[in-house]
């Protein structure tokens, strides 16, 4: 049901909390709390830990390598469009951070003859990804094929704490509300990021802090 955990992983579901739609007390709270825990962890850390589809439009840089601004490693690239025209997959390859012109590795130049290879080489010097605003569209998947065990544990402990009512008491005194005119917000007493307290559940927050240190930076260099 979840991306990291399923209802069967949790052993302390309260009475009336089911994994199917019902009426009255018998609501589908299992799916709700699993989604809440997983989405909260991803939101705090700023990335995801499973294979997830992406469809992104970015500016061309007039070069043969284009970094893709994702907070997760690229797993596959299935389509690249330049000004809404699909680029032949034989022209490019990719790594965990970028897509790039690949005349040799892709095999496009293999057996093409000297004349065609010369033409492609001239094009390569001009840059495969022409400069423009959101003129390059890339479709694929990114994340991790096998998500880390620590993410699964964090989500599991998070849901168990919710079921036990621990979360309700753990955050008392940690967060406060402030109001400026018509604008109000809630933050940690010592600052949300600086305090290192995110859920109020110690062992969950310890994993979150570790994951945040390992977060992949987004590089938009040419």
C-alpha positions as CSV (number, residue, x, y, z in Angstrom):
1,X,0.0,0.0,0.0
2,X,2.8,2.4,0.9
3,X,6.1,3.1,-0.9
4,X,8.1,1.8,2.0
5,X,5.8,-0.1,4.3
6,X,2.5,-2.0,4.1
7,X,-0.3,-2.4,6.7
8,X,1.0,-5.9,7.6
9,X,4.3,-4.3,8.8
10,X,2.5,-2.6,11.6
11,X,1.4,-4.6,14.6
12,X,-0.3,-2.1,16.8
13,X,-3.3,-0.9,14.7
14,X,-6.0,0.3,17.0
15,X,-9.4,-1.4,16.9
16,X,-11.6,-0.2,14.1
17,X,-8.6,1.0,12.0
18,X,-8.8,-1.1,8.8
19,X,-7.2,-1.1,5.4
20,X,-10.5,-0.9,3.5
21,X,-13.2,1.7,3.3
22,X,-16.0,1.3,5.9
23,X,-18.5,3.4,7.9
24,X,-18.4,4.9,11.3
25,X,-15.2,3.9,13.2
26,X,-14.2,1.4,10.5
27,X,-12.4,3.8,8.2
28,X,-9.3,3.3,6.0
29,X,-7.0,4.9,8.6
30,X,-4.2,2.4,7.8
31,X,-3.6,3.9,4.3
32,X,-4.1,7.4,5.6
33,X,-1.4,7.1,8.4
34,X,1.1,5.3,6.2
35,X,0.8,8.0,3.5
36,X,1.1,10.7,6.2
37,X,4.2,9.2,7.7
38,X,5.9,8.5,4.3
39,X,5.0,11.9,2.8
40,X,6.1,13.7,6.0
41,X,9.6,12.1,5.9
42,X,10.0,12.8,2.3
43,X,8.9,16.4,2.7
44,X,11.3,17.1,5.6
45,X,14.3,15.4,3.9
46,X,13.4,16.9,0.5
47,X,13.7,13.8,-1.6
48,X,12.3,10.3,-2.2
49,X,13.7,6.8,-1.8
50,X,11.8,4.7,-4.4
51,X,11.7,4.6,-8.2
52,X,9.4,7.5,-9.2
53,X,8.5,8.8,-12.6
54,X,9.5,12.3,-13.6
55,X,8.6,14.6,-16.5
56,X,10.6,17.8,-16.4
57,X,11.1,20.8,-18.7
58,X,14.4,22.7,-18.3
59,X,16.4,25.4,-20.1
60,X,18.9,24.3,-22.8
61,X,22.5,25.3,-22.2
62,X,23.9,25.1,-25.7
63,X,26.2,22.3,-24.6
64,X,26.4,18.5,-25.0
65,X,25.7,17.7,-21.3
66,X,22.6,18.9,-19.4
67,X,22.3,18.5,-15.7
68,X,18.8,17.5,-14.5
69,X,17.7,19.3,-11.3
70,X,16.4,16.3,-9.3
71,X,17.1,15.6,-5.6
72,X,17.3,11.9,-6.5
73,X,19.5,9.9,-8.9
74,X,18.3,9.3,-12.4
75,X,17.5,5.6,-13.0
76,X,16.1,5.7,-16.5
77,X,15.6,8.2,-19.3
78,X,12.9,7.1,-21.8
79,X,12.3,10.3,-23.8
80,X,14.1,13.6,-24.5
81,X,12.3,16.3,-26.5
82,X,14.0,19.4,-28.0
83,X,11.5,22.1,-28.8
84,X,8.8,19.4,-28.8
85,X,10.7,17.2,-31.2
86,X,11.8,13.8,-29.8
87,X,15.5,13.1,-29.9
88,X,16.5,9.7,-31.2
89,X,17.6,7.6,-28.2
90,X,20.7,6.7,-30.2
91,X,22.0,10.2,-29.8
92,X,22.2,10.4,-26.1
93,X,23.0,8.5,-22.8
94,X,22.6,9.5,-19.2
95,X,24.1,9.0,-15.7
96,X,22.7,9.6,-12.2
97,X,22.9,13.4,-12.7
98,X,22.6,14.3,-16.3
99,X,21.9,13.5,-20.0
100,X,24.5,13.9,-22.6
101,X,25.5,13.5,-26.3
102,X,27.0,10.0,-26.8
103,X,28.1,9.5,-30.3
104,X,30.5,6.7,-29.5
105,X,28.9,4.7,-26.7
106,X,25.4,4.8,-28.3
107,X,26.6,3.3,-31.5
108,X,25.1,6.0,-33.7
109,X,28.5,6.4,-35.5
110,X,29.2,2.7,-35.7
111,X,29.2,1.7,-39.4
112,X,27.9,5.1,-40.5
113,X,30.8,5.9,-42.7
114,X,33.3,8.8,-42.5
115,X,31.0,11.4,-44.0
116,X,28.1,10.9,-41.6
117,X,30.4,10.7,-38.6
118,X,32.0,14.1,-39.7
119,X,28.5,15.7,-39.9
120,X,27.6,14.4,-36.4
121,X,31.0,15.6,-35.0
122,X,30.3,19.1,-36.4
123,X,26.9,19.1,-34.7
124,X,28.5,18.0,-31.5
125,X,30.7,21.0,-31.4
126,X,27.6,23.2,-31.7
127,X,26.0,21.7,-28.6
128,X,23.2,19.1,-28.6
129,X,20.9,21.1,-26.2
130,X,20.2,24.5,-27.8
131,X,19.8,27.5,-25.4
132,X,16.2,28.4,-24.7
133,X,13.6,28.7,-22.0
134,X,12.1,25.3,-20.9
135,X,12.9,24.0,-24.4
136,X,14.2,20.6,-23.2
137,X,11.8,18.0,-21.9
138,X,13.1,14.9,-20.2
139,X,11.0,11.9,-19.1
140,X,12.2,9.0,-17.0
141,X,12.5,7.7,-13.5
142,X,14.6,8.7,-10.6
143,X,15.1,7.6,-7.0
144,X,16.3,4.3,-5.7
145,X,15.3,0.8,-7.0
146,X,15.8,-0.6,-3.5
147,X,14.9,1.9,-0.8
148,X,17.1,2.1,2.4
149,X,16.1,-0.1,5.4
150,X,16.4,3.0,7.6
151,X,13.6,4.8,5.6
152,X,11.3,1.8,6.1
153,X,12.1,1.8,9.8
154,X,11.5,5.5,10.2
155,X,8.1,5.2,8.5
156,X,7.2,2.1,10.6
157,X,8.2,3.7,13.9
158,X,6.3,6.9,12.9
159,X,3.1,5.0,12.3
160,X,3.5,3.0,15.4
161,X,4.0,6.2,17.4
162,X,0.8,7.7,15.9
163,X,-1.1,4.5,16.8
164,X,0.2,4.6,20.4
165,X,-0.6,8.3,20.7
166,X,3.1,9.1,21.3
167,X,3.2,11.7,18.6
168,X,0.4,13.7,20.3
169,X,2.5,14.2,23.4
170,X,5.9,14.2,21.9
171,X,5.3,17.5,20.1
172,X,3.9,19.4,23.1
173,X,6.2,22.3,23.9
174,X,8.2,21.8,20.8
175,X,6.1,23.9,18.4
176,X,4.5,27.2,18.9
177,X,2.3,29.5,16.8
178,X,3.1,33.1,15.9
179,X,0.9,35.6,14.3
180,X,1.8,38.8,12.3
181,X,-1.2,40.6,11.2
182,X,-3.4,38.2,9.2
183,X,-0.5,35.8,8.7
184,X,0.1,33.0,11.2
185,X,2.6,30.1,11.3
186,X,4.0,27.4,13.5
187,X,7.6,26.7,14.1
188,X,9.9,24.9,16.6
189,X,10.7,26.8,19.8
190,X,14.4,26.9,18.9
191,X,13.9,27.0,15.1
192,X,12.5,24.1,13.1
193,X,15.7,23.3,11.3
194,X,18.2,24.2,14.0
195,X,16.4,22.2,16.7
196,X,16.7,18.9,14.8
197,X,13.2,18.1,16.0
198,X,10.9,17.2,13.2
199,X,8.3,14.7,14.4
200,X,9.0,14.7,18.1
201,X,9.8,11.0,18.0
202,X,13.5,10.6,18.9
203,X,14.5,7.6,16.8
204,X,12.5,8.8,13.8
205,X,14.2,12.2,14.0
206,X,17.6,10.6,14.3
207,X,17.1,8.9,11.0
208,X,15.7,12.0,9.4
209,X,18.8,14.0,10.5
210,X,21.1,11.4,9.0
211,X,19.1,11.3,5.7
212,X,19.2,15.1,5.5
213,X,23.0,15.0,5.7
214,X,23.1,12.5,2.8
215,X,20.7,14.6,0.7
216,X,21.9,15.0,-2.9
217,X,22.6,18.6,-4.0
218,X,21.1,19.9,-7.2
219,X,23.8,21.1,-9.6
220,X,22.8,23.3,-12.5
221,X,26.3,23.9,-13.9
222,X,26.6,23.5,-17.7
